[in-house]
Amino acid sequence: MDELKEPVSPTGQYLNSSALSLSVLCFLEFEVPIDDSQTMSLLKDVFLPINSRFSSVMVVDENGEKQWKRVEVTLEDHVNVPIFPSGLSPESYDNYLDEYISKIGMEEFAKSRPLWEIHIFKYPTTTAAGVLIFKLHHSLGDGFSLMGALLSCLQRADDPSLPLTFPSVQVPSHNRNGDNNNSILKILPKIFSVVSKTVSDFCWSLTKSTVVEDDKTPIRSGDDGVEFRPINMATMSFSLDHIKKIKANVGATLNDVITGTIFLGTRLYMQEMSKESSKAQSTALVLLNTRVLRSYKPVKDMVEPNAKTPWGNHFAFLHVSIPPLTDASPSNPLEFVFRAQQIINDKKSSLAVYLTGQLLEILKKFRGPEAVAKYIHGTLKNSSMGITNLIGPKEKMSLANHPVKGLYFTVVGAPQSICIAIVSYMGVLRVAVGAEKGFIDAKKLKSCIEKAFQMMLEVVCQTIDQQSTE
């Protein structure tokens, strides 16, 4: 093969460095036992052509710049089919799967091969007849890009000739009342508010990334090297109809509702493990997709120059303080949704994200990409958890005539004790918790988040019942 090279994006360099190395694990749960006879042909004919990066390794050229270099791909090196004892119970295979996920989450990619692999778990668990795990390095692209790539391999189960469809994405509304005669007296306060929030958020983000750490709590060990430790996984499912019921009642977005649920559930877990920690200083890093358009496009469109939904890593972190648990929280759990909504809206209305991007550019120019990677490592390490979310299709998907029962993902390699990843699929929101093994009880945290959601739903249902009887 001719040696074809393309530059690695700055973010791609940051996410695959000596200071930081992040990967995405994506899980497809199948309704039927896995027949892997078509694996190699699907990888060769469908997966590899999606993007040249799947056939490339990251190298350093003579100028010290990182480049993607095309190589011949030996598919057998990227496919793993673990062998476990046969004839065991689904619960036993749950345990084997947990251990296997923890193992592959800690393993580093070989630098001599493209940065992806698949793992075919052919044993029945309590949730699936078999599980396919994609492991992809984050430098290949962010969750939005990699979801787009994954969807290119899948079809609608009911009719492969029809396209998959997705829930509508809410775009922040702007004032469009047609009043073009805004006086300077109306505009100045808005400008002052944006400037004030920008300065405040940027300074807070800078200090949180460098000198101010969250408190050590039951959700943050604060240890060095936590990214190299094994993890436990736990997933939970919430009905989108139930979330929309809460959303409509409180006038929030779907993301506000699920973020508030996670915050309340996390505080309930913290209180259960250590009562005084329910008011400790804890921060979540919420990932924000910075693309102009946030709806999925065919991958061929995403890799075009100047695409509005470009391939790659296009995200930013929002520092969001987790509200403390108060005596009134059990009777007013929706307060966590209101707080999440207020904080996130304030963050989005400032320009701190863009100032931070400029700071990273300056840091890269004068000190190099490794220095930026260390800065991002500090940003992650000084916070308590990361929260990321993706939109999945409304219809059931199929891969090589294997109906997909469930879909979820997580990020590994971050120096945090908890990563929470959210994805919608077939009217259900799946929340996956990846937690530091031996430090966080992932199953108990799951139970607390489910309890928080039930508390909110009960309050909303009571309110609806009262309104209907009036």
VOGUBA-431601 format. One record per residue (C-alpha): residue number from 1; residue in one letter; chain; y, z, x. Coordinates in steps of 0.02 Angstrom, whole numbers, plus 50000, padded with zeros to 5 digits. Layout:
// residues N
  num  residu  chaine      Y      Z      X
  NUM       A       A      Y      Z      X
...
END
This chain:
// residues 470
  num  residu  chaine      Y      Z      X
    1       M       A  50000  50000  50000
    2       D       A  50175  49959  50062
    3       E       A  50277  50112  50105
    4       L       A  50402  50127  49963
    5       K       A  50522  50274  49965
    6       E       A  50654  50347  49850
    7       P       A  50765  50499  49882
    8       V       A  50713  50666  49809
    9       S       A  50848  50733  49693
   10       P       A  50942  50888  49751
   11       T       A  50859  50995  49616
   12       G       A  50689  50924  49663
   13       Q       A  50721  50981  49841
   14       Y       A  50773  51156  49785
   15       L       A  50616  51178  49679
   16       N       A  50498  51127  49820
   17       S       A  50559  51222  49971
   18       S       A  50508  51364  50086
   19       A       A  50608  51483  49975
   20       L       A  50552  51423  49805
   21       S       A  50406  51325  49732
   22       L       A  50389  51311  49543
   23       S       A  50252  51225  49442
   24       V       A  50222  51194  49258
   25       L       A  50053  51227  49175
   26       C       A  50030  51134  49011
   27       F       A  49881  51174  48898
   28       L       A  49801  51060  48769
   29       E       A  49676  51148  48656
   30       F       A  49550  51029  48577
   31       E       A  49460  51041  48411
   32       V       A  49302  50960  48481
   33       P       A  49204  50984  48643
   34       I       A  49278  50886  48788
   35       D       A  49195  50723  48839
   36       D       A  49271  50686  49010
   37       S       A  49188  50517  49036
   38       Q       A  49355  50426  49014
   39       T       A  49455  50541  49128
   40       M       A  49470  50425  49279
   41       S       A  49513  50269  49178
   42       L       A  49646  50363  49078
   43       L       A  49725  50432  49236
   44       K       A  49724  50263  49323
   45       D       A  49780  50154  49177
   46       V       A  49890  50273  49076
   47       F       A  49950  50423  49177
   48       L       A  49989  50352  49349
   49       P       A  50094  50206  49284
   50       I       A  50209  50326  49189
   51       N       A  50312  50367  49343
   52       S       A  50301  50322  49527
   53       R       A  50316  50507  49574
   54       F       A  50139  50535  49511
   55       S       A  50084  50420  49654
   56       S       A  50201  50491  49785
   57       V       A  50209  50633  49910
   58       M       A  50366  50720  49970
   59       V       A  50406  50683  50152
   60       V       A  50552  50715  50270
   61       D       A  50628  50559  50347
   62       E       A  50705  50538  50520
   63       N       A  50873  50602  50455
   64       G       A  50795  50761  50387
   65       E       A  50812  50702  50206
   66       K       A  50669  50724  50083
   67       Q       A  50598  50564  50008
   68       W       A  50462  50517  49884
   69       K       A  50337  50408  49977
   70       R       A  50211  50303  49881
   71       V       A  50029  50331  49932
   72       E       A  49856  50280  49875
   73       V       A  49794  50409  49750
   74       T       A  49615  50471  49761
   75       L       A  49594  50527  49581
   76       E       A  49441  50634  49617
   77       D       A  49552  50749  49722
   78       H       A  49659  50787  49569
   79       V       A  49524  50822  49439
   80       N       A  49442  50993  49430
   81       V       A  49299  51041  49315
   82       P       A  49256  51226  49341
   83       I       A  49078  51284  49311
   84       F       A  49041  51450  49225
   85       P       A  48881  51526  49151
   86       S       A  48827  51437  48992
   87       G       A  48787  51512  48822
   88       L       A  48916  51652  48825
   89       S       A  49026  51709  48682
   90       P       A  49199  51634  48653
   91       E       A  49274  51803  48699
   92       S       A  49186  51796  48868
   93       Y       A  49255  51622  48898
   94       D       A  49429  51687  48852
   95       N       A  49413  51804  49001
   96       Y       A  49350  51666  49115
   97       L       A  49495  51556  49062
   98       D       A  49621  51695  49095
   99       E       A  49552  51721  49270
  100       Y       A  49550  51534  49303
  101       I       A  49732  51514  49246
  102       S       A  49783  51656  49360
  103       K       A  49690  51575  49505
  104       I       A  49764  51401  49488
  105       G       A  49936  51474  49455
  106       M       A  49938  51552  49628
  107       E       A  49868  51402  49722
  108       E       A  49989  51289  49814
  109       F       A  49981  51101  49806
  110       A       A  49919  51009  49960
  111       K       A  50068  50921  50041
  112       S       A  49959  50770  50081
  113       R       A  49931  50727  49896
  114       P       A  50042  50692  49745
  115       L       A  50098  50853  49663
  116       W       A  49991  50857  49506
  117       E       A  49814  50899  49453
  118       I       A  49713  50923  49294
  119       H       A  49583  51055  49254
  120       I       A  49452  51026  49120
  121       F       A  49388  51189  49044
  122       K       A  49236  51131  48945
  123       Y       A  49189  51297  48865
  124       P       A  49227  51359  48688
  125       T       A  49358  51497  48678
  126       T       A  49415  51593  48525
  127       T       A  49553  51464  48497
  128       A       A  49477  51297  48551
  129       A       A  49319  51198  48586
  130       G       A  49388  51154  48757
  131       V       A  49552  51162  48853
  132       L       A  49636  51033  48964
  133       I       A  49762  51102  49088
  134       F       A  49894  50994  49171
  135       K       A  49971  51071  49326
  136       L       A  50127  50979  49384
  137       H       A  50252  51030  49516
  138       H       A  50426  51061  49447
  139       S       A  50504  50945  49576
  140       L       A  50424  50799  49480
  141       G       A  50537  50838  49332
  142       D       A  50584  50975  49210
  143       G       A  50488  51022  49053
  144       F       A  50579  50889  48952
  145       S       A  50526  50751  49074
  146       L       A  50348  50813  49090
  147       M       A  50330  50832  48902
  148       G       A  50388  50652  48886
  149       A       A  50256  50599  49012
  150       L       A  50120  50697  48922
  151       L       A  50167  50621  48755
  152       S       A  50149  50448  48833
  153       C       A  49963  50486  48853
  154       L       A  49939  50548  48674
  155       Q       A  49933  50468  48502
  156       R       A  49947  50522  48322
  157       A       A  49777  50581  48263
  158       D       A  49799  50513  48087
  159       D       A  49859  50339  48137
  160       P       A  49878  50290  48321
  161       S       A  49987  50141  48272
  162       L       A  50125  50258  48209
  163       P       A  50244  50351  48326
  164       L       A  50248  50539  48342
  165       T       A  50400  50619  48260
  166       F       A  50494  50776  48307
  167       P       A  50598  50910  48220
  168       S       A  50784  50870  48221
  169       V       A  50883  50944  48364
  170       Q       A  51037  51042  48317
  171       V       A  51189  50985  48414
  172       P       A  51336  51106  48425
  173       S       A  51462  51057  48293
  174       H       A  51643  51025  48335
  175       N       A  51794  51028  48226
  176       R       A  51798  50860  48139
  177       N       A  51910  50896  47992
  178       G       A  52019  50747  48032
  179       D       A  52170  50854  48077
  180       N       A  52243  50765  48228
  181       N       A  52406  50859  48218
  182       N       A  52347  51017  48304
  183       S       A  52500  51105  48367
  184       I       A  52511  51174  48542
  185       L       A  52510  51347  48463
  186       K       A  52333  51313  48400
  187       I       A  52270  51228  48558
  188       L       A  52334  51354  48687
  189       P       A  52231  51503  48624
  190       K       A  52074  51395  48628
  191       I       A  52111  51339  48806
  192       F       A  52146  51518  48858
  193       S       A  51983  51576  48777
  194       V       A  51880  51443  48869
  195       V       A  51964  51482  49035
  196       S       A  51940  51668  49011
  197       K       A  51756  51650  48964
  198       T       A  51727  51529  49107
  199       V       A  51800  51645  49238
  200       S       A  51708  51795  49168
  201       D       A  51539  51706  49153
  202       F       A  51552  51622  49323
  203       C       A  51594  51785  49412
  204       W       A  51454  51874  49319
  205       S       A  51330  51737  49362
  206       L       A  51383  51740  49544
  207       T       A  51363  51928  49560
  208       K       A  51196  51926  49466
  209       S       A  51130  51792  49584
  210       T       A  51184  51882  49743
  211       V       A  51215  52069  49736
  212       V       A  51180  52145  49564
  213       E       A  50998  52168  49516
  214       D       A  50929  52216  49347
  215       D       A  50858  52392  49334
  216       K       A  50675  52415  49378
  217       T       A  50588  52435  49211
  218       P       A  50418  52408  49129
  219       I       A  50462  52221  49124
  220       R       A  50530  52206  49302
  221       S       A  50441  52273  49455
  222       G       A  50577  52206  49570
  223       D       A  50450  52187  49710
  224       D       A  50464  52057  49845
  225       G       A  50335  51919  49832
  226       V       A  50301  51944  49646
  227       E       A  50290  51753  49631
  228       F       A  50131  51756  49735
  229       R       A  50042  51882  49623
  230       P       A  49914  51839  49486
  231       I       A  49971  51827  49306
  232       N       A  49901  51869  49135
  233       M       A  49929  51749  48990
  234       A       A  49950  51791  48807
  235       T       A  50004  51672  48668
  236       M       A  50061  51698  48490
  237       S       A  50103  51583  48345
  238       F       A  50244  51592  48218
  239       S       A  50265  51485  48063
  240       L       A  50419  51373  48074
  241       D       A  50441  51397  47886
  242       H       A  50455  51586  47912
  243       I       A  50576  51561  48057
  244       K       A  50681  51444  47949
  245       K       A  50684  51576  47812
  246       I       A  50760  51701  47934
  247       K       A  50874  51567  48004
  248       A       A  50944  51522  47833
  249       N       A  50970  51703  47786
  250       V       A  51070  51751  47941
  251       G       A  51158  51584  47972
  252       A       A  51086  51565  48147
  253       T       A  50990  51429  48239
  254       L       A  50803  51425  48264
  255       N       A  50829  51467  48448
  256       D       A  50937  51616  48401
  257       V       A  50799  51684  48289
  258       I       A  50658  51667  48415
  259       T       A  50767  51731  48559
  260       G       A  50819  51882  48456
  261       T       A  50635  51911  48412
  262       I       A  50586  51907  48596
  263       F       A  50728  52025  48642
  264       L       A  50682  52152  48507
  265       G       A  50496  52140  48547
  266       T       A  50531  52163  48732
  267       R       A  50636  52317  48700
  268       L       A  50500  52389  48587
  269       Y       A  50375  52362  48728
  270       M       A  50492  52443  48854
  271       Q       A  50517  52594  48742
  272       E       A  50330  52611  48716
  273       M       A  50297  52607  48903
  274       S       A  50449  52711  48956
  275       K       A  50568  52778  48824
  276       E       A  50721  52786  48936
  277       S       A  50703  52601  48984
  278       S       A  50748  52542  48808
  279       K       A  50932  52547  48859
  280       A       A  50912  52490  49040
  281       Q       A  51012  52344  49111
  282       S       A  50898  52193  49084
  283       T       A  50943  52009  49089
  284       A       A  50854  51853  49030
  285       L       A  50882  51683  49108
  286       V       A  50883  51560  48964
  287       L       A  50858  51379  49018
  288       L       A  50982  51254  48947
  289       N       A  50945  51068  48938
  290       T       A  51103  50983  49005
  291       R       A  51064  50806  48946
  292       V       A  51189  50719  48831
  293       L       A  51047  50673  48711
  294       R       A  50899  50791  48688
  295       S       A  50779  50684  48589
  296       Y       A  50628  50611  48678
  297       K       A  50635  50429  48731
  298       P       A  50500  50317  48803
  299       V       A  50477  50359  48988
  300       K       A  50525  50181  49036
  301       D       A  50696  50217  48960
  302       M       A  50711  50387  49043
  303       V       A  50689  50314  49218
  304       E       A  50822  50179  49192
  305       P       A  50985  50201  49291
  306       N       A  51119  50296  49194
  307       A       A  50999  50340  49052
  308       K       A  51070  50462  48925
  309       T       A  50904  50554  48923
  310       P       A  50863  50538  49108
  311       W       A  50702  50585  49196
  312       G       A  50711  50726  49322
  313       N       A  50774  50905  49322
  314       H       A  50927  50922  49210
  315       F       A  50942  51105  49163
  316       A       A  51047  51258  49196
  317       F       A  51022  51446  49181
  318       L       A  51117  51555  49058
  319       H       A  51123  51740  49103
  320       V       A  51096  51830  48937
  321       S       A  51095  52020  48931
  322       I       A  50953  52091  48827
  323       P       A  51033  52205  48695
  324       P       A  50982  52388  48707
  325       L       A  50872  52468  48576
  326       T       A  50968  52588  48464
  327       D       A  50917  52716  48333
  328       A       A  50969  52590  48199
  329       S       A  50863  52448  48269
  330       P       A  50707  52480  48163
  331       S       A  50809  52472  48002
  332       N       A  50919  52329  48060
  333       P       A  50811  52216  48171
  334       L       A  50916  52062  48129
  335       E       A  51054  52135  48237
  336       F       A  50956  52066  48386
  337       V       A  50971  51890  48313
  338       F       A  51159  51912  48286
  339       R       A  51180  51977  48463
  340       A       A  51077  51837  48539
  341       Q       A  51178  51710  48438
  342       Q       A  51345  51783  48492
  343       I       A  51301  51797  48676
  344       I       A  51225  51622  48690
  345       N       A  51369  51541  48593
  346       D       A  51495  51626  48707
  347       K       A  51401  51565  48861
  348       K       A  51391  51387  48795
  349       S       A  51577  51383  48755
  350       S       A  51623  51421  48936
  351       L       A  51615  51300  49082
  352       A       A  51527  51423  49198
  353       V       A  51369  51316  49201
  354       Y       A  51467  51170  49272
  355       L       A  51559  51279  49398
  356       T       A  51392  51347  49456
  357       G       A  51331  51168  49478
  358       Q       A  51483  51131  49587
  359       L       A  51449  51289  49688
  360       L       A  51272  51231  49723
  361       E       A  51338  51061  49777
  362       I       A  51458  51143  49900
  363       L       A  51321  51259  49963
  364       K       A  51205  51110  49989
  365       K       A  51340  51012  50082
  366       F       A  51383  51149  50206
  367       R       A  51220  51247  50222
  368       G       A  51083  51129  50162
  369       P       A  50957  51127  50018
  370       E       A  50859  51277  50085
  371       A       A  51013  51387  50063
  372       V       A  51030  51328  49882
  373       A       A  50845  51364  49853
  374       K       A  50871  51542  49918
  375       Y       A  51020  51561  49799
  376       I       A  50915  51505  49650
  377       H       A  50774  51620  49708
  378       G       A  50898  51764  49705
  379       T       A  50958  51713  49531
  380       L       A  50779  51723  49467
  381       K       A  50728  51880  49563
  382       N       A  50879  51983  49509
  383       S       A  50845  51953  49324
  384       S       A  50704  52022  49216
  385       M       A  50631  51869  49131
  386       G       A  50647  51682  49106
  387       I       A  50645  51597  48935
  388       T       A  50619  51411  48914
  389       N       A  50581  51306  48761
  390       L       A  50530  51129  48712
  391       I       A  50513  51031  48551
  392       G       A  50340  50962  48513
  393       P       A  50283  50837  48382
  394       K       A  50264  50873  48196
  395       E       A  50100  50776  48180
  396       K       A  49930  50815  48253
  397       M       A  49903  50727  48420
  398       S       A  49745  50654  48494
  399       L       A  49692  50614  48671
  400       A       A  49548  50490  48688
  401       N       A  49488  50536  48511
  402       H       A  49501  50722  48548
  403       P       A  49613  50801  48413
  404       V       A  49735  50925  48489
  405       K       A  49726  51091  48397
  406       G       A  49856  51184  48500
  407       L       A  49988  51157  48633
  408       Y       A  50077  51279  48749
  409       F       A  50145  51291  48926
  410       T       A  50210  51410  49058
  411       V       A  50301  51407  49224
  412       V       A  50222  51485  49379
  413       G       A  50295  51526  49549
  414       A       A  50455  51611  49490
  415       P       A  50498  51779  49569
  416       Q       A  50498  51866  49400
  417       S       A  50374  51980  49315
  418       I       A  50385  51884  49149
  419       C       A  50404  51702  49099
  420       I       A  50412  51660  48913
  421       A       A  50389  51479  48861
  422       I       A  50408  51414  48683
  423       V       A  50352  51249  48606
  424       S       A  50339  51187  48427
  425       Y       A  50189  51088  48364
  426       M       A  50133  51044  48186
  427       G       A  50249  51168  48100
  428       V       A  50204  51311  48216
  429       L       A  50303  51388  48358
  430       R       A  50188  51440  48502
  431       V       A  50256  51572  48619
  432       A       A  50166  51596  48786
  433       V       A  50193  51750  48894
  434       G       A  50151  51739  49078
  435       A       A  50159  51915  49148
  436       E       A  50131  51998  49316
  437       K       A  49950  52055  49316
  438       G       A  49921  52241  49342
  439       F       A  50102  52282  49303
  440       I       A  50134  52214  49128
  441       D       A  50012  52228  48983
  442       A       A  50030  52051  48914
  443       K       A  49929  52090  48757
  444       K       A  50035  52241  48714
  445       L       A  50194  52142  48744
  446       K       A  50126  52008  48628
  447       S       A  50091  52139  48495
  448       C       A  50269  52207  48510
  449       I       A  50347  52033  48492
  450       E       A  50238  51999  48339
  451       K       A  50292  52167  48267
  452       A       A  50475  52123  48297
  453       F       A  50455  51960  48202
  454       Q       A  50368  52046  48058
  455       M       A  50509  52175  48049
  456       M       A  50638  52036  48035
  457       L       A  50539  51937  47907
  458       E       A  50515  52091  47797
  459       V       A  50702  52129  47798
  460       V       A  50743  51949  47750
  461       C       A  50611  51946  47612
  462       Q       A  50678  52110  47542
  463       T       A  50854  52036  47542
  464       I       A  50795  51879  47452
  465       D       A  50701  51983  47323
  466       Q       A  50856  52089  47290
  467       Q       A  50965  51936  47269
  468       S       A  50842  51857  47147
  469       T       A  50840  52012  47036
  470       E       A  51029  52029  47029
END
